[in-house]
């Protein structure tokens, strides 16, 4: 024991000597800081990812939902034309951002009922306001233009005949463009309506 004490005395260390509290605190604090830094970095990465997803998805959600609502109503007008063997028109107003399904054929035939209309009188018309009826989604979509695919001529309506198509009066596809703004960028989606069958489909979201 004396031998151990002599060696330790020479080295300045004693077997029963304890580290001072400040030394323990400093050592523990260094380890905790490293863990804390790792947690902060992880949280920042998660927040950045969520922010990017939110930025991209809000505009995409508005465009996609509005486009699908519009396509559903185009199919509704087409189905009425086939069902009643007559003509039904979808009349668009780009300034008011509305569209209405009208019966334009012969005879007195019904138009679709708008069960979501605000009043009983309005329920007799199938009039839709694009931004309101698309549930006021963030980054609201706007119907920017309606053109013919080949001639690039601007039009404001689509008329479906008894066979479901828009021909023979319109013998080229119709393209509708919906757009939305997000942080200075313009995103758009196209809806194509076949003149032969009257079927409509939604394209991919793109950037102008």
N, CA and C of each residue as an Amber inpcrd file, in Angstrom:
protein
   624
   0.8380000  -1.2100000   0.0000000   0.0000000   0.0000000   0.0000000
   0.8570000   1.2360000   0.0000000   1.9690000   1.1870000   0.7680000
   2.8780000   2.3170000   0.8140000   3.5160000   2.5200000  -0.5520000
   3.8080000   1.4040000  -1.2290000   4.4080000   1.4930000  -2.5600000
   3.4560000   2.1900000  -3.5330000   2.1910000   1.8390000  -3.4700000
   1.1950000   2.4700000  -4.3530000   1.0600000   3.9430000  -4.0440000
   1.0390000   4.2420000  -2.7350000   0.8780000   5.6400000  -2.3450000
   2.0530000   6.4650000  -2.8040000   3.2710000   5.8990000  -2.7190000
   4.4610000   6.6460000  -3.0900000   4.4430000   6.9650000  -4.5840000
   4.0530000   5.9860000  -5.3950000   4.0080000   6.2190000  -6.8410000
   2.9460000   7.2420000  -7.2070000   1.8200000   7.0900000  -6.5630000
   0.7290000   8.0220000  -6.8770000   1.0060000   9.4150000  -6.3630000
   1.7490000   9.4930000  -5.2540000   2.1040000  10.7950000  -4.7210000
   3.0330000  11.5070000  -5.6720000   3.9150000  10.7140000  -6.2740000
   4.8290000  11.3110000  -7.2360000   4.1090000  11.8070000  -8.4820000
   3.0820000  11.0950000  -8.8940000   2.3370000  11.4990000 -10.1040000
   1.2620000  12.5290000  -9.8120000   1.0270000  12.8310000  -8.5460000
   0.0110000  13.8300000  -8.1950000  -1.3910000  13.2860000  -8.2050000
  -1.5420000  11.9550000  -8.1660000  -2.8850000  11.3520000  -8.2020000
  -3.0270000  10.4140000  -7.0320000  -4.1930000  10.3500000  -6.4730000
  -4.4560000   9.4730000  -5.3290000  -5.6130000   8.5710000  -5.6970000
  -5.6140000   7.2820000  -5.3550000  -6.6930000   6.3590000  -5.7680000
  -8.0510000   6.7360000  -5.2450000  -8.1080000   7.4860000  -4.1730000
  -9.4150000   7.8800000  -3.6110000  -9.7780000   9.3190000  -3.9530000
  -8.9380000   9.9090000  -4.7960000  -9.2070000  11.2880000  -5.1640000
 -10.3560000  11.3570000  -6.1810000 -11.2950000  12.2510000  -6.0080000
 -12.4340000  12.4210000  -6.9090000 -12.2580000  13.6650000  -7.7750000
 -12.8870000  13.5720000  -8.9600000 -12.8470000  14.7590000  -9.8140000
 -13.7330000  15.8400000  -9.2190000 -13.3040000  17.0320000  -9.4390000
 -14.0840000  18.1430000  -8.9050000 -15.4220000  18.2520000  -9.6430000
 -16.4450000  18.7660000  -8.9860000 -17.7790000  18.8710000  -9.6120000
 -17.7570000  19.6220000 -10.9260000 -16.9510000  20.6610000 -11.0490000
 -16.9030000  21.4320000 -12.2890000 -16.3770000  20.6040000 -13.4430000
 -15.4470000  19.6840000 -13.1300000 -14.9160000  18.8140000 -14.1710000
 -15.9900000  17.8460000 -14.6720000 -16.7630000  17.2950000 -13.7190000
 -17.8600000  16.4050000 -14.1090000 -18.8870000  17.1360000 -14.9710000
 -19.2270000  18.3670000 -14.5710000 -20.2210000  19.1480000 -15.2880000
 -19.7500000  19.4680000 -16.6920000 -18.4410000  19.8140000 -16.7840000
 -17.8870000  20.1480000 -18.0890000 -17.9100000  18.9470000 -19.0220000
 -17.5640000  17.7890000 -18.4980000 -17.5560000  16.5740000 -19.3140000
 -18.9610000  16.1870000 -19.7480000 -19.9170000  16.2620000 -18.8020000
 -21.2980000  15.9180000 -19.1330000 -21.8800000  16.9180000 -20.1280000
 -21.5400000  18.1810000 -19.9440000 -22.0860000  19.2150000 -20.8040000
 -21.5970000  19.0560000 -22.2400000 -20.3430000  18.6690000 -22.4170000
 -19.8060000  18.4610000 -23.7590000 -20.5630000  17.3540000 -24.4890000
 -20.8540000  16.2550000 -23.8170000 -21.6000000  15.1600000 -24.4240000
 -23.0260000  15.5610000 -24.7500000 -23.6760000  16.2930000 -23.8900000
 -25.0580000  16.7160000 -24.1090000 -25.1490000  17.6940000 -25.2720000
 -24.1850000  18.5670000 -25.4270000 -24.1850000  19.5360000 -26.5140000
 -24.1260000  18.8370000 -27.8640000 -23.3620000  17.8080000 -27.9920000
 -23.2650000  17.0580000 -29.2390000 -24.6030000  16.4140000 -29.6070000
 -25.2640000  15.7950000 -28.6260000 -26.5760000  15.1870000 -28.8690000
 -27.6000000  16.2530000 -29.2460000 -27.5430000  17.3620000 -28.5240000
 -28.4770000  18.4540000 -28.7890000 -28.2970000  18.9920000 -30.2070000
 -27.0560000  19.1220000 -30.6400000 -26.7810000  19.6090000 -31.9850000
 -27.3400000  18.6600000 -33.0410000 -27.1930000  17.3670000 -32.8010000
 -27.7100000  16.3850000 -33.7420000 -29.2270000  16.4650000 -33.8400000
 -29.8920000  16.6780000 -32.7010000 -31.3500000  16.7850000 -32.6920000
 -31.8040000  18.0250000 -33.4570000 -31.0970000  19.1490000 -33.2480000
 -31.4500000  20.3930000 -33.9360000 -31.3050000  20.2390000 -35.4400000
 -30.2090000  19.6240000 -35.8720000 -29.9910000  19.4040000 -37.3050000
 -31.0910000  18.5270000 -37.8910000 -31.4670000  17.4950000 -37.1520000
 -32.5240000  16.6010000 -37.6180000 -33.8560000  17.3330000 -37.7430000
 -34.1720000  18.1450000 -36.7370000 -35.4310000  18.8930000 -36.7660000
 -35.4590000  19.8860000 -37.9140000 -34.3440000  20.5590000 -38.1530000
 -34.2770000  21.5130000 -39.2570000 -34.4690000  20.8130000 -40.5950000
 -33.9000000  19.6360000 -40.7390000 -34.0640000  18.8720000 -41.9780000
 -35.5230000  18.4900000 -42.1980000 -36.1770000  18.0550000 -41.1150000
 -37.5880000  17.6700000 -41.2100000 -38.4490000  18.8730000 -41.5850000
 -38.1990000  20.0140000 -40.9390000 -38.9830000  21.2190000 -41.2170000
 -38.7820000  21.6870000 -42.6460000 -37.5500000  21.6140000 -43.1410000
 -37.2740000  22.0240000 -44.5180000 -38.0110000  21.1250000 -45.5020000
 -38.0210000  19.8260000 -45.2260000 -38.7150000  18.8800000 -46.1040000
 -40.2100000  19.1370000 -46.1140000 -40.7770000  19.3380000 -44.9190000
 -42.2230000  19.6060000 -44.8260000 -42.5750000  20.8960000 -45.5400000
 -41.7160000  21.9110000 -45.4120000 -41.9690000  23.1970000 -46.0660000
 -41.9800000  23.0510000 -47.5750000 -41.0340000  22.2780000 -48.1150000
 -40.9890000  22.0740000 -49.5660000 -42.2150000  21.3150000 -50.0540000
 -42.5960000  20.2910000 -49.3140000 -43.7820000  19.5110000 -49.6980000
 -45.0220000  20.3770000 -49.6760000 -45.1420000  21.2180000 -48.6300000
 -46.3090000  22.0890000 -48.5080000 -46.3480000  23.1010000 -49.6400000
 -45.1630000  23.6590000 -49.9880000 -45.0960000  24.6440000 -51.0590000
 -45.5250000  24.0520000 -52.3860000 -45.0710000  22.8460000 -52.6780000
 -45.3790000  22.2240000 -53.9450000 -46.8160000  21.7130000 -54.0000000
 -47.2910000  21.1640000 -52.8850000 -48.5690000  20.4590000 -52.9220000
 -49.7720000  21.3870000 -52.9110000 -49.6460000  22.5780000 -52.3040000
 -50.8180000  23.4480000 -52.2250000 -51.2550000  23.9060000 -53.6120000
 -50.2750000  24.3370000 -54.4400000 -50.6120000  24.7190000 -55.7950000
 -51.0860000  23.5370000 -56.6130000 -50.4440000  22.4060000 -56.4660000
 -50.8330000  21.1970000 -57.1940000 -52.2310000  20.7540000 -56.8120000
 -52.5460000  20.8610000 -55.5260000 -53.8640000  20.4490000 -55.0510000
 -54.9540000  21.3000000 -55.6730000 -54.7380000  22.6130000 -55.7340000
 -55.7440000  23.5060000 -56.3040000 -55.9600000  23.2210000 -57.7820000
 -54.8570000  23.0650000 -58.5260000 -54.9830000  22.8080000 -59.9550000
 -55.6590000  21.4710000 -60.2310000 -55.1860000  20.4380000 -59.5600000
 -55.7080000  19.0990000 -59.8160000 -57.1830000  18.9900000 -59.4400000
 -57.5560000  19.5140000 -58.2640000 -58.9460000  19.4220000 -57.8050000
 -59.8860000  20.2130000 -58.7110000 -59.4630000  21.4160000 -59.1130000
 -60.3110000  22.2410000 -59.9730000 -60.4600000  21.6170000 -61.3570000
 -59.3550000  21.0740000 -61.8750000 -59.4060000  20.4350000 -63.1910000
 -60.3440000  19.2370000 -63.1820000 -60.3000000  18.4460000 -62.1380000
 -61.1450000  17.2490000 -62.0660000 -62.6150000  17.6170000 -61.8600000
 -62.8730000  18.7030000 -61.1270000 -64.2380000  19.1760000 -60.9860000
 -64.7980000  19.6150000 -62.3410000 -63.9690000  20.3290000 -63.1030000
 -64.3940000  20.8100000 -64.4080000 -64.6190000  19.6560000 -65.3870000
 -63.7270000  18.6710000 -65.3720000 -63.8760000  17.5110000 -66.2400000
 -65.1540000  16.7410000 -65.8980000 -65.4630000  16.6190000 -64.6240000
 -66.6830000  15.9190000 -64.2130000 -67.9250000  16.6150000 -64.7680000
 -67.9180000  17.9540000 -64.7820000 -69.0640000  18.6880000 -65.3060000
 -69.1390000  18.6130000 -66.8280000 -67.9860000  18.5480000 -67.4900000
 -67.9950000  18.3470000 -68.9450000 -68.6080000  16.9840000 -69.2850000
 -68.2540000  15.9810000 -68.5190000 -68.8390000  14.6480000 -68.7260000
 -70.3380000  14.6630000 -68.4380000 -70.7340000  15.4730000 -67.4570000
 -72.1580000  15.5700000 -67.1290000 -72.9440000  16.1360000 -68.3050000
 -72.4160000  17.1990000 -68.9080000 -73.0870000  17.7950000 -70.0660000
 -73.1120000  16.8120000 -71.2330000 -72.0220000  16.1170000 -71.4610000
 -71.9460000  15.1240000 -72.5390000 -72.9690000  14.0000000 -72.3260000
 -73.0620000  13.5230000 -71.0890000 -74.0010000  12.4390000 -70.7820000
 -75.4460000  12.8690000 -71.0050000 -75.7670000  14.1290000 -70.6910000
 -77.1230000  14.6220000 -70.9370000 -77.4110000  14.6700000 -72.4440000
 -76.4050000  15.0670000 -73.2170000 -76.5940000  15.1300000 -74.6630000
 -76.8930000  13.7470000 -75.2320000 -76.1750000  12.7500000 -74.7400000
 -76.4020000  11.3840000 -75.2100000 -77.7530000  10.8450000 -74.7100000
 -78.0240000  11.0910000 -73.4290000 -79.2430000  10.5670000 -72.8160000
 -80.5020000  11.1090000 -73.4860000 -80.5300000  12.4110000 -73.7700000
 -81.7340000  13.0270000 -74.3280000 -81.6530000  13.2130000 -75.8460000
 -80.5790000  12.6820000 -76.4560000 -80.4200000  12.7450000 -77.9100000
 -80.5740000  14.1820000 -78.4220000 -79.8280000  15.0800000 -77.7800000
 -79.9490000  16.5000000 -78.0980000 -78.5880000  17.1760000 -77.9320000
 -78.5830000  18.4820000 -77.9260000 -77.3510000  19.2510000 -77.7690000
 -77.3310000  19.9560000 -76.4140000 -76.2080000  19.8620000 -75.7500000
 -75.9830000  20.5760000 -74.4860000 -74.6640000  21.3310000 -74.5780000
 -74.7160000  22.5660000 -74.1440000 -73.5380000  23.4440000 -74.2500000
 -73.0130000  23.8030000 -72.8650000 -71.6850000  23.8640000 -72.7420000
 -71.0410000  24.4010000 -71.5450000 -70.5060000  25.7710000 -71.9300000
 -71.0990000  26.8020000 -71.3670000 -70.7680000  28.1850000 -71.7110000
 -69.8510000  28.7620000 -70.6300000 -68.6690000  29.2500000 -71.0380000
 -67.6720000  29.7470000 -70.1010000 -67.6050000  31.2730000 -70.1180000
 -67.3940000  31.8570000 -68.9460000 -67.1560000  33.2990000 -68.8090000
 -65.8240000  33.4490000 -68.0710000 -64.7550000  33.7540000 -68.8230000
 -63.4280000  33.8390000 -68.2170000 -63.3030000  35.0330000 -67.2780000
 -64.0070000  36.1010000 -67.5620000 -63.9300000  37.2820000 -66.6940000
 -64.5640000  37.0070000 -65.3310000 -65.7230000  36.3810000 -65.3390000
 -66.4180000  36.0710000 -64.0870000 -65.9330000  34.7750000 -63.4650000
 -65.1430000  34.0160000 -64.2050000 -64.6610000  32.7070000 -63.7670000
 -65.8380000  31.7860000 -63.4120000 -66.7770000  31.6900000 -64.3610000
 -67.9490000  30.8250000 -64.1960000 -68.1630000  30.0070000 -65.4660000
 -68.9690000  28.9740000 -65.3350000 -69.4340000  28.2430000 -66.5110000
 -70.8170000  27.6850000 -66.2010000 -71.6030000  27.4960000 -67.2710000
 -72.9760000  27.0350000 -67.0990000 -73.3100000  25.9860000 -68.1580000
 -74.0220000  24.9500000 -67.7300000 -74.5010000  23.9230000 -68.6630000
 -75.9000000  24.3190000 -69.1330000 -76.0750000  24.4200000 -70.4540000
 -77.3360000  24.8500000 -71.0480000 -77.8090000  23.8200000 -72.0650000
 -79.1240000  23.6800000 -72.1770000 -79.6790000  22.8630000 -73.2600000
 -79.8940000  23.7630000 -74.4580000 -79.2540000  23.4400000 -75.5860000
 -79.3500000  24.2820000 -76.7770000 -80.0110000  23.5550000 -77.9460000
 -80.4470000  22.3360000 -77.7190000 -81.1190000  21.5880000 -78.7740000
 -82.6010000  21.9330000 -78.8380000 -83.3250000  21.2200000 -79.6900000
 -84.7620000  21.4710000 -79.8500000 -85.5510000  20.8610000 -78.6920000
 -86.7010000  21.4620000 -78.4410000 -87.5670000  20.9540000 -77.3790000
 -87.1990000  21.5110000 -76.0190000 -88.0270000  21.1740000 -75.0740000
 -87.8460000  21.6440000 -73.6940000 -87.3060000  20.4910000 -72.8550000
 -86.0050000  20.4200000 -72.7330000 -85.3600000  19.3310000 -72.0090000
 -84.6490000  19.8660000 -70.7690000 -84.5280000  19.0460000 -69.7500000
 -83.9500000  19.5290000 -68.4830000 -82.4330000  19.6950000 -68.5610000
 -81.9510000  20.5860000 -67.7100000 -80.5080000  20.7100000 -67.4920000
 -80.1900000  20.0360000 -66.1580000 -78.9370000  19.6930000 -65.9180000
 -78.5960000  19.0660000 -64.6330000 -78.9730000  19.9650000 -63.4590000
 -79.3120000  19.3540000 -62.3610000 -79.6410000  20.0850000 -61.1450000
 -78.3720000  20.3730000 -60.3530000 -78.2720000  21.5990000 -59.8740000
 -77.1340000  21.9660000 -59.0370000 -77.5810000  21.8960000 -57.5790000
 -77.3530000  20.7570000 -56.9610000 -77.8150000  20.5560000 -55.5830000
 -77.0230000  21.3580000 -54.5630000 -75.9050000  21.9230000 -54.9800000
 -75.0930000  22.7290000 -54.0680000 -75.3510000  24.2190000 -54.2210000
 -76.3590000  24.5840000 -55.0130000 -76.6750000  25.9970000 -55.2270000
 -77.1790000  26.6320000 -53.9370000 -76.9720000  27.9370000 -53.8440000
 -77.3290000  28.6320000 -52.6150000 -78.8200000  28.8620000 -52.4400000
 -79.5890000  28.8120000 -53.5190000 -81.0320000  29.0480000 -53.4090000
 -81.7780000  28.0890000 -54.3240000 -83.0910000  27.9840000 -54.0980000
 -83.9210000  27.0920000 -54.9100000 -83.9690000  27.5520000 -56.3560000
 -83.9670000  28.8740000 -56.5600000 -84.0140000  29.4150000 -57.9210000
 -82.7420000  29.0500000 -58.6830000 -81.6080000  29.1430000 -58.0190000
 -80.3390000  28.8320000 -58.6690000 -80.2030000  27.3480000 -58.9620000
 -80.9210000  26.5070000 -58.2410000 -80.8050000  25.0690000 -58.4490000
 -81.3650000  24.6420000 -59.8110000 -82.1820000  25.5040000 -60.4260000
 -82.7160000  25.2070000 -61.7530000 -81.6910000  25.4860000 -62.8480000
 -80.5870000  26.1210000 -62.4920000 -79.5010000  26.3820000 -63.4360000
 -78.2610000  25.6330000 -62.9580000 -77.4840000  25.1600000 -63.9020000
 -76.2340000  24.5190000 -63.5170000 -75.1100000  25.5160000 -63.7740000
 -74.9880000  26.4630000 -62.8400000 -74.0010000  27.5390000 -62.9350000
 -72.9540000  27.3390000 -61.8440000 -71.7060000  27.2730000 -62.2490000
 -70.6230000  27.0480000 -61.3010000 -69.6550000  28.2240000 -61.2930000
 -69.2490000  28.6250000 -60.0940000 -68.1560000  29.5900000 -59.9350000
 -66.9030000  28.7920000 -59.5990000 -65.9200000  28.8970000 -60.4380000
 -64.7730000  27.9950000 -60.3740000 -64.0740000  28.0140000 -59.0260000
 -63.7310000  29.1840000 -58.5170000 -62.9450000  29.2350000 -57.2850000
 -63.7690000  28.8680000 -56.0590000 -65.0160000  29.2670000 -56.0350000
 -65.8600000  28.9510000 -54.8750000 -66.2060000  27.4700000 -54.8530000
 -66.5920000  26.9330000 -56.0010000 -67.0170000  25.5410000 -56.0480000
 -65.8600000  24.5550000 -55.9810000 -64.6160000  25.0450000 -56.0810000
 -63.4590000  24.1630000 -55.8910000 -62.9950000  24.2070000 -54.4390000
 -63.9040000  24.6230000 -53.5380000 -63.6960000  24.5570000 -52.0810000
 -62.6620000  25.5420000 -51.5570000 -62.4270000  26.6570000 -52.3080000
 -61.5000000  27.6980000 -51.8480000 -60.1470000  27.1210000 -51.4290000
 -59.5960000  26.2850000 -52.2300000 -58.3110000  25.6800000 -51.9120000
 -57.2040000  26.7250000 -51.9620000 -56.1050000  26.4970000 -51.2200000
 -54.9890000  27.4510000 -51.2640000 -54.3960000  27.5130000 -52.6600000
 -53.9470000  28.7000000 -53.0600000 -53.3930000  28.8490000 -54.3860000
 -54.4310000  28.5860000 -55.4510000 -55.5710000  29.2930000 -55.3730000
 -56.7270000  29.0010000 -56.2170000 -56.3920000  28.9860000 -57.7030000
 -57.0190000  28.0710000 -58.4070000 -56.8070000  27.9380000 -59.8410000
 -57.7240000  28.8830000 -60.6050000 -57.2490000  29.3200000 -61.7560000
 -58.0000000  30.2280000 -62.6220000 -58.0910000  29.6030000 -64.0100000
 -59.2840000  29.6470000 -64.5990000 -59.4470000  29.2120000 -65.9790000
 -58.9220000  30.3300000 -66.8720000 -57.7510000  30.1030000 -67.4370000
 -57.0360000  31.1760000 -68.1300000 -57.4340000  31.3180000 -69.5950000
 -57.5920000  30.1950000 -70.2800000 -57.9400000  30.2830000 -71.6940000
 -58.5620000  28.9870000 -72.1870000 -59.3180000  29.1030000 -73.2980000
 -59.9100000  27.9520000 -73.9680000 -59.6130000  28.1190000 -75.4500000
 -58.9090000  27.1510000 -76.0240000 -58.5170000  27.2510000 -77.4250000
 -58.7180000  25.9290000 -78.1470000 -58.7960000  26.0480000 -79.4890000
 -58.8400000  24.8650000 -80.3290000 -57.4130000  24.3840000 -80.5680000
 -57.2180000  23.0800000 -80.5340000 -55.8760000  22.5190000 -80.5430000
 -55.1130000  22.7900000 -81.8420000 -55.7660000  22.6470000 -82.9770000
 -55.0620000  22.7720000 -84.2590000 -54.9730000  24.2170000 -84.7380000
 -56.0900000  24.9070000 -84.7650000 -56.1080000  26.2800000 -85.2790000
 -55.6720000  27.3130000 -84.2530000 -55.6230000  26.9280000 -82.9820000
 -55.2320000  27.8210000 -81.8790000 -56.2040000  28.9970000 -81.7180000
 -57.4280000  28.8130000 -82.1830000 -58.4320000  29.8720000 -82.0570000
 -59.0570000  29.8460000 -80.6680000 -59.3100000  31.0320000 -80.1210000
 -59.9340000  31.1390000 -78.8050000 -61.4300000  30.8910000 -78.9280000
 -61.9870000  30.1320000 -77.9950000 -63.4190000  29.8600000 -77.9560000
 -63.9130000  30.0550000 -76.5210000 -65.2320000  30.0970000 -76.3620000
 -65.7880000  30.3190000 -75.0290000 -66.8540000  29.2990000 -74.6610000
 -66.9980000  28.2490000 -75.4880000 -68.0180000  27.2520000 -75.1920000
 -67.6420000  25.8980000 -75.7730000 -68.3460000  24.8760000 -75.2770000
 -68.2350000  23.5100000 -75.7770000 -69.6440000  22.9750000 -75.9480000
 -69.9820000  22.5080000 -77.1430000 -71.3130000  21.9650000 -77.3870000
 -71.1920000  20.4830000 -77.7190000 -71.8850000  19.6650000 -76.9280000
 -71.8810000  18.2180000 -77.1250000 -73.1530000  17.8130000 -77.8650000
 -72.9730000  16.9580000 -78.8900000 -74.1020000  16.4920000 -79.6760000
 -74.6330000  15.1530000 -79.1820000 -75.6570000  14.6070000 -79.8550000
 -76.2940000  13.3500000 -79.4300000 -75.3490000  12.1510000 -79.3590000
 -74.2650000  12.1880000 -80.1320000 -73.3050000  11.0760000 -80.0860000
 -72.2040000  11.2970000 -79.0480000 -72.2280000  12.4450000 -78.3880000
 -71.2660000  12.7300000 -77.3310000 -70.1160000  13.6110000 -77.7300000
 -69.8010000  13.6900000 -79.0230000 -68.6920000  14.5100000 -79.4850000
 -69.1030000  15.9490000 -79.7350000 -68.1130000  16.7740000 -80.1360000
 -68.3820000  18.1800000 -80.4480000 -68.4920000  18.4110000 -81.9510000
 -68.2670000  17.3590000 -82.7560000 -68.3760000  17.4730000 -84.2050000
 -69.8250000  17.2760000 -84.6470000 -70.1280000  17.5510000 -85.9100000
 -69.1840000  17.9750000 -86.9580000 -68.9060000  19.4710000 -86.9680000
 -69.6220000  20.2400000 -86.1340000 -69.4000000  21.6860000 -86.1270000
 -67.9630000  22.0050000 -85.7040000 -67.4730000  21.3420000 -84.6830000
 -66.0940000  21.5420000 -84.2270000 -65.3230000  20.2510000 -84.4630000
 -64.4500000  20.2750000 -85.4420000 -63.7370000  19.0610000 -85.8280000
 -62.2730000  19.0770000 -85.3860000 -62.0230000  19.6210000 -84.2360000
 -60.6970000  19.5810000 -83.6180000 -60.8630000  19.6180000 -82.0970000
 -59.8850000  19.0830000 -81.4100000 -59.9710000  19.0080000 -79.9530000
 -59.9570000  20.4080000 -79.3400000 -60.5520000  20.5000000 -78.1560000
 -60.5750000  21.7540000 -77.4060000 -59.6570000  21.6240000 -76.1970000
 -58.8560000  22.6750000 -75.9520000 -57.8950000  22.6820000 -74.8480000
 -58.2630000  23.7760000 -73.8580000 -58.4450000  23.4060000 -72.6060000
 -58.6980000  24.3800000 -71.5340000 -57.4630000  24.4400000 -70.6470000
 -57.0460000  25.6480000 -70.3040000 -55.8670000  25.8330000 -69.4480000
 -56.2600000  26.4470000 -68.1120000 -55.8820000  25.7630000 -67.0320000
 -56.0480000  26.2830000 -65.6780000 -54.6690000  26.6550000 -65.1410000
 -54.5730000  27.7930000 -64.4610000 -53.2890000  28.2260000 -63.9150000
 -53.4290000  28.6120000 -62.4470000 -52.2970000  28.6410000 -61.7590000
 -52.2420000  29.1530000 -60.3950000 -50.8770000  29.7690000 -60.1610000
 -50.8020000  30.7200000 -59.2360000 -49.5490000  31.3960000 -58.9110000
 -49.0230000  30.8900000 -57.5760000 -47.7020000  30.6930000 -57.5070000
 -47.0770000  30.2520000 -56.2610000 -45.6690000  30.8200000 -56.1850000
 -45.4700000  31.7640000 -55.2450000 -44.1570000  32.3660000 -55.0180000
 -43.5270000  32.8780000 -56.3110000 -44.3240000  33.5810000 -57.1020000
 -43.8080000  34.1880000 -58.3200000 -43.7680000  33.2670000 -59.5160000
 -44.1100000  32.0100000 -59.3510000 -44.1170000  31.0530000 -60.4550000
 -45.5500000  30.7660000 -60.8870000 -45.7290000  30.5130000 -62.1760000
 -47.0440000  30.1730000 -62.7130000 -47.0660000  28.7000000 -63.0860000
 -47.9750000  27.9640000 -62.4810000 -48.1590000  26.5550000 -62.7880000
 -49.4660000  26.3930000 -63.5700000 -49.4790000  25.4410000 -64.4890000
 -50.6910000  25.2480000 -65.2840000 -50.9540000  23.7710000 -65.5270000
 -52.2070000  23.4990000 -65.8480000 -52.6290000  22.1470000 -66.1900000
 -53.6080000  22.2600000 -67.3500000 -53.5110000  21.3300000 -68.2900000
 -54.3620000  21.3650000 -69.4790000 -55.4300000  20.2810000 -69.4160000
 -56.6240000  20.6440000 -69.8870000 -57.7210000  19.6910000 -70.0550000
 -57.9920000  19.5760000 -71.5460000 -57.9530000  18.3740000 -72.0620000
 -58.2010000  18.1410000 -73.4880000 -59.5550000  17.4650000 -73.6630000
 -60.3440000  18.0070000 -74.5840000 -61.6590000  17.4390000 -74.8930000
 -61.6280000  16.9510000 -76.3420000 -61.8310000  15.6620000 -76.5350000
 -61.8210000  15.0790000 -77.8770000 -63.0640000  15.5040000 -78.6530000
 -62.8460000  15.9670000 -79.8690000 -63.9960000  16.3760000 -80.6840000
 -64.7720000  15.1660000 -81.2040000 -64.1180000  14.0130000 -81.2620000
 -64.7730000  12.8120000 -81.7940000 -65.6900000  12.1760000 -80.7510000
 -65.1550000  11.9680000 -79.5500000 -65.9190000  11.2540000 -78.5120000
 -66.5010000  12.1740000 -77.4480000 -65.9310000  13.3710000 -77.3080000
 -66.3710000  14.2630000 -76.2410000 -65.7430000  13.9600000 -74.8950000
 -64.9400000  12.9110000 -74.8250000 -64.2670000  12.5720000 -73.5750000
 -63.2190000  13.6350000 -73.2410000 -63.0660000  13.9130000 -71.9350000
 -62.0980000  14.9100000 -71.4690000 -61.1220000  14.2580000 -70.5080000
 -59.8810000  14.6910000 -70.5490000 -58.8800000  14.1570000 -69.6360000
 -57.9300000  15.2670000 -69.1980000 -57.3140000  15.0240000 -68.0320000
 -56.4390000  16.0120000 -67.3920000 -54.9870000  15.6490000 -67.6430000
 -54.1700000  16.6470000 -68.0070000 -52.7530000  16.4360000 -68.2350000
 -51.9370000  16.6000000 -66.9720000 -50.6230000  16.6950000 -67.1530000
 -49.7090000  16.8600000 -66.0310000 -49.5400000  18.3340000 -65.6850000
 -49.2380000  18.6000000 -64.4130000 -48.9780000  19.9700000 -63.9770000
 -47.6010000  20.3900000 -64.4910000 -47.5380000  21.5940000 -65.0850000
 -46.3010000  22.1090000 -65.6630000 -46.0870000  23.5510000 -65.2350000
 -44.8960000  24.0820000 -65.5460000 -44.5530000  25.4520000 -65.1970000
 -44.3990000  26.2890000 -66.4560000 -44.9820000  27.4860000 -66.4450000
 -44.8350000  28.3780000 -67.5990000 -43.4420000  28.9810000 -67.6080000
